[in-house]
Amino acid sequence: MKYNSQTNPSSNFQHFMGVAPSQFNSNVKGQTLNQQQQNQHDQSRVSQLPVSRIEEINYQQPHEINHTNNDLHQHSSKGQHYHPLTMPCNWELARKHAQSRRTALEKKKDINKTTNVETCPCCGFEVERDEIPYCSNPMALSFLGSGFTLFYNYLKYCIIILFITLITKQIYNLYTSYEGSYCSHVKREKIEGHFVELPNCSDSLFLKLSLANKLDNRQALEHVQILNFINLFIVMIVLIYFRKSQRQIDTTIDEELLTPADYTVCVKNIPLGLGLDYKWELQHMFETCAVISDTKPIVVKKVVLVYDIEEIIEMEKQLDELVDRKKDIIKEYNYNFNHPKVLEMDQKIKELEHKIHQTEKEYERENKKFAGIAFISFDDENMKNLVLQENQHTQFERMKSYWNKGKLEGLSENDLSWHDQKLFIEQAPEPNEVDWEFIHVKTEEKISKRVKAWIIYLLVESAAFYSIYLIAHKVAKYGDEAREEEISGKLDHDTMLKINILSFVISLSIVLFNKFAVAKIVHYIVDDEKISSKTKFQISFVYKYALALFLNAAIISFLVDIVILKNVEGAGGFLQNESQIFILNAVLPPFIWCVDPWSLCKNIWRWYIVRKGDKALLTQQEANKLMEEPDYLSAKRYSDIMKTMWFTFLYGTAIPLGTVCSAFGILIYYYVDYYNILRRRTVKESISIQLSTEMIEMLEYIIVWSAFGEMIMTYAFFKEISQIDVLLMVIAIIYASLPMEDISEYLFPVVNNEEIKSYDEGSLGFDTDYDRENPVTRHKAIEQWNEKQKMLIDSNHKIQKYYQQQDQFGYNNDDHYGRR
């Protein structure tokens, strides 16, 4: 509903703004009454409660803490100091940082003993931690959020689906192929005027265990079609239940682990350039206008604004350049860290850090560079859910708003809007899931970046596709020539061995190219899309990476061997090549992941740098990074599994051995990956259930690929398409088109029994928060948090937790302001 001005402007203004003019921040004090009334008039759905009711609501300005200019190095409660750009670095401090970032649980405290808990000064994590047993349930990773436990549940269900396929279809398919005799049968062909007897297919174990060895057994082939039909229906049911299993895990973890996102919404399309105190205005608006159907008042606990930090990022780059110049000067003067030139550079670094800090304070104080996005936290989760429930929007509304520069015509009384701009309210991601470097990027820039990314991706993938196609085509041509020589009786053993080795090398090259080169290329492309959250980044990465892996491993061979050369069962043909890729794909990824060349290379490099001591010329921040284990990226793991599942179901009917390889390959991959995340990786990402849900959507395409694979194999061998193949294809397309998440929720509802806790109570267990992750507010927020957390005393007054104070002008966390 639109707010209409009242007859008594001053009184009405006082009720609307909630505080006396003297209480306003400096950026609000200069407003005229007319400007204030105009802002009041432009907000819709302003509370129509009686004046007495409005007066009962207490609005207080957030307490502003004045900061004094501190020295470059500050002392903590334990007498140590920390500055991320210190040189030479403190290797012991870097080792403690690495210990604090292990995938391990905080040590259990004995409430009967007084315990001093040491924390890392740069990230606040406890140094001493308890390792998670390797044989533990993946639910032990719940302290990282639900995303990692969901990934291992995803692996479990992929293994279950593959073993169900083995039992219901592929054991029979494999047995009848092994017992078949088509490949050993001979056929008479006329060569140079003479008739010779030749086997139907090449002498190969791969062909003996494939569909080709029973082409003369139509009854067995029809049984395989029926079993495939039954198997896919069972898999469909398993997939629906799989969705329920994922929701149940996410709900269970959510009940046990309170996070800032449980209380927070993300508000977008906030009008810019109003010259107001946006924090206070948003708090007032959501407390009085966001929910009109409930009598319980809405209480806003925190408002965190998002800013355009391009200017700060540029200053960071300048700071990096100054640090590099300092390193050069130290080398020039024989590693004399106290040389006047070095001290002069230290002063320049300090001044630039101070400038960055002052810029942050200016942004927050004057709402400078506000990006029109805010994170708003409420007093409890029910309030957040009410706000989301009553302020829904459609994608079509967002598109219309974009084309009209934020405005939206035809707003109803129930639409929460400001200056004719509907506020788009959605569930907030976790604070460390937000990519603060890109969240402020305008929609038009994101669109252009993503179009550019897809163009580059298609060009690169086309080039890779064509290169592999040329190589595969050359090998296939050798196979054809060998086939002709075999028919003419001129094929010798050495030539055949050469073709088999070349075919194996090509298959190996495809697998290794997919494993190493494609991942790097796709990561670079997706990183340039400027995606606002890490979950969305991972989803985009998986779509592009899994598609590239699948095209390179599965579709190229199909086009070259079946469509162009029509070499299905010959030497170096389709069945031989794809069987080799199945085996290599099952063996190599777990083996490479077990050897872990990334950790091996980093360990060697770390050993080499540490030996240099002070001459390594690393800042403390760089030393911290060096001592960590390599980062864990869920998207690569999902892509590997997705490619394997698609590949297996596409060619599973023709190559039943592939299902056996894939099932045991993913089983080994599960245990290797779980070991790596516990012992050889650093986890910095926070992944929501959204990634898992998207991956299930992609996984469900195995139904379509299985039906399509059955159809093309029937056509390739018999030049016909059976009715059961067509029926299965239609069912698969319908299944892929249905809203399976809604169907799963209807069939298998999951109840959330989480105990409702207030924000003040729940925030005691937060590892981070939006203001502590926001690059602009981070310094002040961490300083305030450290002051509160220097000594935490439990109910028995026994456990004491000490926090080292971080420098006011230094960076925080592991990287510069959220950059990857």
C-alpha positions in Angstrom: 0.0 0.0 0.0 1.2 3.5 -0.7 1.9 5.9 2.1 0.1 9.2 2.1 1.5 12.2 3.9 -0.3 13.4 7.0 -1.5 16.8 8.1 1.2 17.2 10.7 4.5 16.7 8.9 6.8 17.1 11.9 4.9 14.6 14.1 4.5 12.2 11.2 8.2 12.5 10.4 9.2 11.8 13.9 7.1 8.6 14.0 8.4 7.5 10.6 12.1 8.1 11.3 11.9 6.8 14.8 14.6 8.9 16.3 15.1 12.6 17.1 17.1 14.5 14.5 19.9 14.9 16.9 20.5 11.2 16.9 21.2 11.0 13.1 24.5 10.3 11.6 26.2 13.1 9.8 25.1 12.0 6.4 21.5 12.3 7.4 21.6 15.5 9.4 21.8 17.8 6.4 18.5 16.6 4.9 15.7 19.0 4.5 12.2 18.2 5.8 10.9 18.2 2.3 13.4 15.6 1.2 12.5 13.5 4.2 8.8 13.7 3.5 9.4 12.8 -0.1 11.3 9.7 0.9 8.5 8.9 3.3 5.9 9.3 0.5 7.9 7.1 -1.9 7.9 4.1 0.4 5.0 1.8 -0.2 3.3 -0.4 2.4 4.2 1.9 5.3 2.7 0.7 8.5 -0.9 1.8 9.2 -0.7 0.9 12.8 -2.0 3.5 15.3 0.5 6.0 16.5 0.5 4.6 20.0 1.5 1.2 18.5 4.2 2.6 16.4 5.6 4.5 19.4 6.0 1.2 21.2 8.6 0.0 18.7 12.1 0.9 19.8 14.5 1.9 17.1 18.1 2.4 18.1 21.0 3.4 16.1 23.8 0.8 15.9 26.4 1.7 18.4 29.3 3.4 16.7 32.7 2.5 17.9 35.4 5.2 17.4 38.7 3.8 16.2 42.0 5.3 17.1 45.0 5.1 14.7 47.1 2.3 15.9 50.7 1.4 15.1 51.4 -1.0 12.3 51.9 -3.8 14.8 49.5 -4.3 17.6 50.0 -6.6 20.6 47.5 -9.3 21.4 46.4 -10.6 24.8 49.4 -13.0 24.7 52.0 -10.4 23.9 52.4 -11.4 20.2 51.6 -9.3 17.2 50.4 -10.1 13.8 50.6 -8.3 10.5 50.0 -10.0 7.2 52.6 -8.1 5.3 55.4 -8.6 7.8 58.8 -9.7 6.3 60.6 -11.8 7.2 57.7 -14.1 8.0 57.3 -16.1 11.2 57.3 -19.8 10.0 56.0 -21.0 13.3 53.0 -18.7 13.0 52.5 -20.0 9.5 52.6 -23.6 10.7 50.0 -22.8 13.4 47.8 -21.2 10.7 48.0 -24.4 8.6 47.1 -26.5 11.7 44.1 -24.3 12.3 42.8 -24.7 8.7 42.9 -28.5 8.8 39.7 -30.4 8.2 39.4 -31.3 11.9 37.2 -30.7 14.8 37.9 -28.2 17.6 39.2 -30.0 20.7 36.6 -31.0 23.3 37.0 -29.0 26.4 36.9 -30.4 29.9 34.5 -28.2 31.8 36.3 -29.1 35.1 39.6 -27.7 33.9 40.7 -24.2 33.0 41.9 -24.5 29.4 43.7 -21.9 27.3 42.8 -22.2 23.7 45.2 -20.7 21.1 43.7 -19.3 17.9 45.2 -18.3 14.6 45.5 -14.4 14.6 44.6 -14.1 10.9 41.5 -16.3 10.7 40.4 -16.9 14.3 40.3 -20.7 14.0 41.6 -22.8 16.9 45.1 -24.3 16.4 44.8 -27.5 18.4 42.2 -29.7 16.7 41.1 -33.3 16.9 41.5 -35.3 13.7 38.4 -37.0 12.3 38.8 -40.8 12.0 39.1 -42.0 8.5 36.5 -44.7 9.1 34.0 -42.1 10.4 30.6 -41.3 8.9 30.7 -38.3 6.5 28.2 -36.6 8.9 31.4 -35.8 10.9 31.9 -33.1 8.3 28.7 -31.3 9.3 30.7 -28.6 11.0 31.7 -27.4 7.5 28.0 -27.1 6.6 25.8 -29.6 4.7 27.5 -29.4 1.3 30.3 -31.8 2.0 28.2 -34.5 3.7 25.7 -34.2 0.8 28.6 -34.8 -1.7 29.5 -38.1 -0.1 25.9 -39.1 0.1 25.7 -38.3 -3.6 28.6 -40.6 -4.2 26.9 -43.4 -2.2 23.7 -43.1 -4.3 25.7 -43.1 -7.6 27.4 -46.4 -6.4 24.0 -47.8 -5.4 22.5 -46.9 -8.8 25.4 -48.6 -10.6 25.2 -51.7 -8.6 21.4 -51.9 -9.1 22.1 -51.6 -12.8 24.6 -54.4 -12.5 22.2 -56.7 -10.7 19.1 -56.0 -12.8 20.6 -55.8 -16.2 24.3 -55.9 -16.8 25.2 -59.2 -15.2 22.8 -60.9 -17.6 24.1 -58.7 -20.4 27.7 -59.5 -19.6 27.0 -63.2 -19.2 25.2 -63.6 -22.5 27.9 -61.6 -24.3 30.6 -63.8 -22.9 28.6 -66.9 -23.8 28.0 -65.6 -27.3 29.8 -66.8 -30.4 29.1 -64.2 -33.1 32.6 -62.8 -33.1 34.1 -66.2 -33.6 31.8 -67.2 -36.4 33.3 -66.9 -39.9 31.9 -65.3 -42.9 32.8 -65.8 -46.6 34.1 -62.8 -48.5 35.3 -62.6 -52.1 38.8 -61.2 -52.3 40.6 -60.9 -55.7 38.4 -63.5 -57.2 38.7 -65.9 -54.3 36.4 -66.6 -51.4 38.0 -66.5 -47.9 36.6 -67.2 -44.5 37.1 -64.4 -41.9 35.8 -63.9 -38.3 32.9 -61.5 -37.9 34.9 -59.2 -35.5 38.5 -58.7 -34.4 40.0 -61.0 -31.9 39.6 -58.9 -28.7 38.4 -59.5 -25.1 36.7 -56.2 -25.3 34.6 -57.3 -28.2 33.9 -60.7 -26.7 32.4 -59.0 -23.6 30.4 -56.5 -25.7 27.0 -56.5 -27.4 28.8 -57.4 -30.7 29.4 -61.0 -29.5 25.7 -61.9 -29.4 24.3 -60.1 -32.5 23.0 -63.5 -33.7 21.1 -64.0 -30.4 18.0 -61.8 -30.9 16.3 -63.4 -27.9 19.1 -62.3 -25.6 19.0 -58.8 -27.1 15.3 -58.5 -26.5 15.7 -59.6 -22.9 18.4 -56.9 -22.4 15.9 -54.3 -23.7 13.3 -55.5 -21.3 15.7 -55.5 -18.4 16.9 -52.0 -19.3 13.3 -50.9 -19.2 12.8 -52.4 -15.7 16.2 -51.1 -14.5 15.4 -47.5 -15.5 12.1 -47.5 -13.6 13.9 -48.7 -10.5 16.5 -46.0 -11.0 13.8 -43.4 -11.3 12.4 -44.4 -8.0 15.8 -44.4 -6.4 16.5 -40.9 -7.7 13.2 -39.6 -6.2 14.1 -41.1 -2.8 17.7 -39.8 -3.3 16.3 -36.2 -3.3 14.6 -37.0 0.0 17.8 -38.3 1.5 19.6 -35.1 0.6 16.9 -32.9 2.1 16.9 -35.0 5.3 20.7 -34.7 5.7 20.5 -30.9 5.1 17.7 -30.6 7.6 19.5 -32.6 10.2 22.6 -30.6 9.9 20.6 -27.4 9.9 19.0 -28.4 13.1 22.3 -29.0 14.7 24.3 -26.1 13.3 23.1 -22.6 13.5 24.6 -20.2 10.9 24.0 -16.6 10.0 22.0 -17.6 6.9 19.4 -19.1 9.2 18.4 -15.6 10.2 19.2 -13.6 7.1 17.6 -12.5 3.8 19.3 -10.8 0.9 17.6 -7.7 -0.4 18.2 -6.5 -4.0 17.1 -3.7 -6.2 17.4 -1.0 -3.4 17.2 2.5 -5.0 20.6 4.3 -5.1 21.6 7.9 -4.6 19.0 8.8 -1.9 21.5 10.3 0.5 20.0 8.5 3.4 21.2 6.2 6.2 20.4 3.0 4.4 21.0 0.8 7.4 18.4 2.6 9.5 15.9 3.0 6.7 16.0 -0.7 5.9 15.7 -1.7 9.5 12.7 0.6 9.9 11.1 -0.6 6.7 11.4 -4.3 7.4 10.3 -3.9 11.0 7.1 -2.0 10.1 6.3 -2.9 6.5 7.7 -6.3 5.5 5.1 -8.5 7.2 1.4 -7.3 7.5 -0.3 -10.6 8.2 1.2 -11.4 11.6 0.7 -9.6 14.9 4.1 -10.5 16.2 6.5 -7.6 15.6 9.5 -8.1 13.3 12.8 -7.3 14.9 15.9 -6.6 12.7 19.2 -7.4 14.5 21.7 -6.4 11.8 21.9 -4.8 8.4 25.0 -5.2 6.3 25.3 -3.2 3.1 27.1 -4.4 0.0 29.5 -1.9 -1.7 31.3 -1.6 -5.0 34.9 -2.3 -3.9 36.6 -1.9 -7.3 38.5 1.1 -5.9 39.7 -0.9 -2.9 40.8 -3.7 -5.2 42.8 -1.3 -7.3 44.5 0.0 -4.1 45.2 -3.6 -3.1 47.0 -4.2 -6.4 49.1 -1.1 -5.7 49.9 -2.6 -2.3 51.0 -5.8 -3.9 53.3 -3.9 -6.2 54.8 -2.0 -3.3 55.4 -5.3 -1.5 57.1 -6.7 -4.7 59.3 -3.6 -4.9 60.2 -4.0 -1.2 61.3 -7.6 -1.9 63.5 -6.3 -4.8 65.1 -3.6 -2.6 65.8 -6.2 0.2 67.6 -8.4 -2.4 69.5 -5.4 -3.8 70.8 -4.5 -0.3 71.9 -8.0 0.6 68.8 -8.9 2.7 69.2 -6.0 5.1 65.7 -5.6 6.4 66.6 -2.4 8.3 68.2 -0.6 5.4 66.8 3.0 5.0 65.4 2.2 1.6 63.5 -0.8 3.0 62.2 1.3 5.9 61.1 4.0 3.4 59.1 1.3 1.5 57.6 0.1 4.8 56.4 3.6 5.4 54.8 3.8 1.9 53.1 0.4 2.6 51.8 1.6 5.9 50.4 4.8 4.4 48.6 2.9 1.6 47.2 0.4 4.2 46.0 3.4 6.2 44.4 4.9 3.1 42.6 1.6 2.4 41.3 1.5 5.9 40.1 5.1 5.7 38.4 4.4 2.4 36.5 1.5 4.1 35.4 3.8 6.9 34.4 6.5 4.4 32.3 3.9 2.4 30.4 2.8 5.5 30.0 6.3 7.0 28.8 8.0 3.9 27.1 5.0 2.1 29.6 5.7 -0.6 29.6 3.2 -3.5 26.5 1.4 -2.1 25.6 -1.3 -4.6 21.8 -1.6 -3.9 22.1 -4.9 -2.1 21.8 -5.6 1.7 21.9 -8.6 4.0 19.2 -8.2 6.8 19.3 -10.5 9.8 16.2 -11.0 12.0 15.8 -12.0 15.7 14.7 -15.5 14.9 14.3 -17.9 11.9 10.5 -17.6 12.0 10.7 -13.9 11.3 13.0 -14.5 8.3 10.6 -17.1 6.9 7.6 -14.8 7.3 9.4 -12.1 5.4 10.3 -14.5 2.6 6.8 -15.9 2.5 5.1 -12.5 2.2 7.6 -11.0 -0.3 7.9 -13.4 -3.1 8.8 -12.4 -6.6 9.0 -14.1 -10.1 11.9 -14.2 -12.5 9.7 -12.3 -15.0 9.4 -9.4 -12.5 13.1 -9.3 -12.2 13.5 -9.2 -16.0 10.9 -6.4 -16.3 12.6 -4.5 -13.5 16.0 -4.8 -15.3 14.6 -3.5 -18.6 13.0 -0.5 -16.8 16.2 0.4 -14.8 14.9 -1.0 -11.5 11.4 0.4 -11.8 8.4 -1.9 -11.9 5.0 -0.9 -13.2 1.7 -2.1 -11.7 2.9 -2.6 -8.1 0.2 -3.8 -5.8 -0.4 -2.8 -2.2 1.3 -6.0 -1.0 4.5 -5.3 -2.9 7.3 -4.0 -0.7 8.8 -1.3 -2.8 10.9 1.9 -2.5 10.8 4.7 -5.0 8.7 2.5 -7.3 11.4 -0.2 -7.2 10.2 -3.5 -5.9 12.6 -5.0 -3.4 13.6 -8.5 -4.4 14.0 -10.6 -1.2 15.6 -14.0 -1.2 17.2 -16.4 1.1 20.7 -15.2 1.9 23.7 -17.5 1.2 26.2 -18.1 4.0 28.6 -15.2 4.6 31.7 -17.1 3.4 29.7 -18.3 0.4 29.3 -14.8 -1.0 31.9 -13.6 -3.5 32.2 -10.1 -2.2 34.4 -9.1 -5.1 31.6 -9.7 -7.6 28.3 -9.4 -5.8 28.1 -5.7 -6.5 28.5 -6.2 -10.3 25.6 -4.8 -12.3 23.2 -7.1 -14.2 24.2 -5.9 -17.6 27.9 -6.5 -16.9 27.1 -10.0 -15.6 25.1 -10.8 -18.8 27.9 -9.6 -21.1 30.5 -11.5 -19.1 28.5 -14.7 -19.2 27.8 -14.4 -22.9 31.5 -13.8 -23.5 32.3 -16.8 -21.2 30.1 -19.1 -23.2 31.5 -17.9 -26.5 35.1 -18.6 -25.3 34.0 -21.9 -23.9 32.4 -23.0 -27.1 35.5 -21.9 -29.1 37.9 -23.7 -26.8 35.8 -26.8 -26.6 35.3 -26.8 -30.4 39.1 -26.6 -30.9 39.7 -29.4 -28.4 36.9 -31.4 -29.9 38.3 -31.0 -33.4 41.9 -31.9 -32.3 40.7 -35.1 -30.7 38.5 -35.8 -33.7 41.5 -35.5 -36.1 43.6 -37.9 -33.9 40.7 -40.3 -33.4 39.9 -40.1 -37.2 43.5 -41.0 -38.0 43.5 -44.0 -35.7 40.2 -45.1 -37.1 41.6 -44.9 -40.6 44.5 -47.1 -39.6 41.9 -49.5 -38.3 40.1 -49.5 -41.6 43.3 -50.2 -43.5 44.1 -53.0 -41.1 40.6 -54.4 -41.6 41.2 -54.4 -45.4 44.6 -56.0 -45.0 43.0 -58.6 -42.7 40.4 -59.4 -45.4 43.1 -59.7 -48.0 45.2 -61.9 -45.6 48.1 -59.4 -45.5 47.7 -58.2 -41.9 50.7 -59.2 -39.8 51.0 -59.3 -36.0 53.2 -56.2 -35.7 50.8 -54.0 -37.6 47.9 -55.2 -35.4 49.9 -54.5 -32.2 50.8 -51.1 -33.5 47.2 -50.2 -34.0 46.2 -51.5 -30.6 48.9 -49.5 -28.9 48.0 -46.4 -30.8 44.4 -46.8 -29.9 45.3 -47.2 -26.2 47.5 -44.1 -26.3 44.7 -42.0 -27.8 42.3 -43.2 -25.1 44.8 -42.5 -22.4 45.5 -39.0 -23.9 41.8 -38.2 -23.8 41.5 -39.2 -20.2 44.6 -37.2 -19.1 43.6 -34.2 -21.2 40.2 -34.2 -19.5 41.7 -34.6 -16.1 44.3 -31.8 -16.2 44.0 -29.4 -19.1 40.2 -29.1 -19.4 39.8 -28.3 -15.7 42.2 -25.4 -15.9 40.6 -24.0 -19.0 37.1 -24.2 -17.6 38.1 -22.7 -14.3 39.6 -19.7 -16.0 36.5 -19.2 -18.2 34.1 -19.4 -15.2 36.2 -17.2 -13.0 35.7 -14.4 -15.6 31.9 -14.6 -15.3 31.9 -12.6 -12.1 29.4 -14.8 -10.3 28.1 -13.5 -7.0 28.3 -16.7 -4.8 30.6 -19.6 -4.6 27.8 -22.1 -5.0 26.7 -20.5 -8.2 30.3 -20.5 -9.3 30.6 -24.2 -8.6 27.3 -24.9 -10.5 28.5 -23.0 -13.6 31.9 -24.8 -13.4 30.2 -28.3 -13.1 27.9 -27.7 -16.1 30.8 -26.6 -18.3 33.4 -29.0 -17.1 31.1 -32.1 -17.0 29.8 -31.3 -20.5 33.4 -30.9 -21.8 34.5 -34.2 -20.3 31.5 -36.0 -21.6 31.9 -34.6 -25.2 35.6 -35.5 -25.3 35.2 -39.0 -23.8 31.9 -40.1 -25.3 30.6 -38.1 -28.2 33.7 -37.8 -30.3 34.2 -41.5 -30.6 30.5 -41.9 -31.5 30.8 -39.3 -34.3 34.1 -40.6 -35.7 33.6 -44.4 -35.3 29.9 -44.8 -35.8 28.6 -41.9 -37.8 31.6 -41.2 -40.1 33.6 -44.4 -40.5 31.0 -46.9 -39.4 33.7 -48.9 -37.6 31.8 -50.3 -34.6 33.4 -53.7 -34.0 36.5 -53.5 -36.1 40.2 -53.0 -35.0 40.5 -49.6 -33.4 36.8 -49.1 -33.7 34.1 -47.8 -31.4 33.7 -50.8 -29.0 37.5 -51.2 -28.5 38.1 -47.5 -28.0 35.2 -46.9 -25.6 36.0 -50.1 -23.6 39.6 -48.8 -23.1 38.2 -45.4 -22.0 35.9 -47.1 -19.5 38.8 -48.9 -17.9 41.1 -45.9 -17.9 38.4 -43.7 -16.5 37.8 -46.2 -13.7 41.4 -46.6 -12.8 43.2 -43.3 -13.5 41.1 -40.7 -11.6 41.2 -42.6 -8.3 44.9 -43.5 -8.9 45.8 -39.8 -9.6 43.7 -38.6 -6.7 45.5 -41.2 -4.4 49.0 -40.2 -5.6 47.8 -36.5 -5.4 50.4 -34.8 -7.5 49.1 -31.4 -6.4 49.9 -32.1 -2.8 53.2 -33.7 -3.8 54.3 -30.7 -5.8 53.3 -28.3 -3.0 55.2 -30.3 -0.4 58.3 -30.2 -2.5 57.9 -26.5 -3.1 57.2 -25.8 0.5 60.3 -27.8 1.6 62.4 -25.8 -0.9 61.1 -22.4 0.3 61.3 -23.1 4.0 65.0 -24.1 3.6 65.7 -20.5 2.5 64.6 -19.1 5.8 64.5 -15.3 5.9 65.8 -15.2 2.3 62.5 -16.7 1.1 61.2 -13.1 1.2 57.6 -14.1 1.8 55.1 -12.0 3.7 53.3 -13.6 6.6 50.2 -13.9 4.5 52.1 -15.7 1.7 53.8 -18.0 4.2 50.4 -18.9 5.7 49.2 -19.8 2.3 52.3 -21.8 1.5 51.9 -23.9 4.7 48.3 -24.8 4.0 47.3 -27.9 2.1 45.9 -27.3 -1.4 42.3 -26.0 -1.6 39.4 -28.5 -2.0 37.1 -27.8 -4.9 33.8 -29.7 -4.9 32.9 -28.8 -8.4 35.8 -30.9 -9.9 34.7 -33.9 -7.9 31.1 -33.6 -9.0 32.2 -33.2 -12.6 34.3 -36.3 -12.6 31.4 -38.4 -11.2 28.8 -36.8 -13.6 30.9 -37.6 -16.6 31.3 -41.2 -15.5 27.6 -41.7 -14.8 26.5 -40.1 -18.2 29.1 -42.1 -20.0 28.2 -45.4 -18.3 24.5 -45.1 -19.0 25.0 -43.9 -22.6 27.1 -47.0 -23.6 26.2 -49.4 -20.9 24.0 -51.6 -23.1 26.7 -52.0 -25.8 29.6 -52.3 -23.3 28.3 -53.9 -20.1 31.9 -54.2 -18.8 31.8 -50.4 -18.5 29.2 -50.5 -15.7 31.5 -52.9 -13.7 34.4 -50.6 -14.2 32.5 -47.4 -13.2 30.8 -49.0 -10.1 34.2 -50.1 -8.6 35.9 -47.0 -9.9 33.5 -44.6 -8.0 33.6 -46.9 -5.0 37.4 -46.5 -4.8 37.1 -42.8 -5.6 34.8 -42.4 -2.6 37.4 -43.7 -0.1 40.3 -41.9 -1.7 38.4 -38.5 -1.8 37.3 -38.9 1.8 40.9 -39.5 2.9 42.1 -36.5 1.0 39.6 -34.1 2.4 40.5 -35.2 5.9 44.2 -35.3 5.6 45.5 -33.5 2.5 43.1 -30.6 1.7 42.1 -27.2 3.1 38.4 -26.5 3.0 37.6 -22.8 2.6 34.4 -22.9 0.6 30.9 -23.1 2.1 28.5 -25.1 -0.2 24.8 -25.1 0.2 22.2 -27.8 -0.8 21.6 -25.8 -4.0 24.7 -27.3 -5.6 23.6 -30.9 -4.6 20.1 -30.2 -5.9 21.5 -29.0 -9.3 23.7 -32.0 -9.5 20.8 -34.4 -9.0 19.0 -32.6 -11.8 22.0 -33.3 -14.0 22.3 -36.9 -12.7 18.7 -37.6 -13.8 19.8 -37.2 -17.4 21.2 -40.7 -17.1 17.7 -41.9 -17.9 17.7 -40.0 -21.2 21.3 -41.1 -22.0 20.4 -44.7 -21.4 17.4 -44.6 -23.6 19.3 -42.8 -26.3 22.3 -45.2 -26.1 19.9 -48.2 -26.4 18.4 -46.6 -29.5 21.6 -45.7 -31.3 23.2 -49.1 -30.6 20.1 -50.9 -32.0 20.3 -48.8 -35.1 24.1 -49.1 -35.4 23.9 -52.9 -35.4 20.6 -53.7 -37.0 19.7 -50.4 -38.9 16.3 -50.4 -37.2 14.7 -48.8 -34.1 12.4 -51.0 -32.0 9.1 -49.8 -30.4 10.4 -50.4 -26.9 13.3 -48.1 -27.6 11.0 -45.3 -28.8 8.7 -45.8 -25.8 11.6 -45.7 -23.4 12.9 -42.5 -25.0 9.5 -40.8 -24.6 9.3 -41.8 -21.0 12.8 -40.6 -20.4 12.1 -37.2 -21.9 8.9 -36.9 -19.9 10.7 -37.8 -16.7 13.4 -35.2 -17.4 10.8 -32.6 -17.9 8.8 -33.1 -14.7 9.4 -31.1 -11.5 11.0 -34.0 -9.7 12.0 -32.0 -6.6 8.3 -31.1 -6.0 7.3 -34.7 -6.6 9.9 -35.9 -4.1 8.8 -33.4 -1.5 5.2 -34.5 -1.9 6.0 -38.2 -1.7 8.7 -38.0 1.0 8.1 -34.9 3.2 10.9 -33.9 5.6 10.0 -32.2 8.8 12.3 -29.6 10.4 12.3 -30.0 14.1 14.8 -27.3 14.8 14.5 -25.5 18.1 14.0 -21.8 17.5 16.7 -19.7 19.1 17.1 -15.9 19.1 19.8 -14.3 17.1 21.7 -13.2 20.2 21.8 -16.8 21.4 22.5 -18.4 18.0 25.3 -15.9 17.1 27.5 -17.1 19.9 28.3 -20.1 17.9 28.9 -18.4 14.5 32.3 -18.9 13.0 31.7 -15.8 10.9 29.1 -13.3 9.9 28.2 -11.0 7.0 29.9 -7.9 8.5 33.1 -10.0 9.3 33.3 -11.2 5.7 32.3 -7.9 4.0 35.6 -6.3 2.8 34.4 -2.8 3.8 33.1 -3.6 7.3 35.5 -6.5 8.0 38.2 -4.6 10.0 35.8 -2.9 12.4 33.6 -6.0 12.7 36.5 -8.3 13.5 37.9 -5.8 16.0 34.5 -5.6 17.8 34.2 -9.4 17.7 37.7 -9.9 19.1 36.9 -7.6 21.9 33.9 -9.7 22.8 35.7 -13.0 22.3 39.0 -12.3 24.0 37.9 -14.3 26.9 34.9 -16.7 26.6 33.9 -18.2 29.9 31.4 -21.1 30.0 28.7 -21.6 32.7 31.3 -23.2 35.0 33.8 -20.3 34.5 36.5 -22.8 33.6 37.2 -22.6 29.8 39.0 -19.5 28.7 39.5 -18.7 25.0 42.1 -16.1 24.1 42.1 -14.2 20.8 45.0 -12.4 19.3 44.2 -8.9 18.1 44.7 -8.4 14.5 46.2 -5.2 13.0 43.8 -2.5 12.2 45.4 -1.8 8.9 46.2 -5.3 7.8 44.2 -7.7 5.7 42.0 -10.4 7.3 41.4 -14.0 6.6 43.4 -15.8 4.0 43.2 -13.7 0.8 42.8 -10.1 -0.2 39.3 -9.0 0.3 37.7 -12.2 -0.9 39.6 -12.5 -4.1 40.0 -16.1 -5.3 
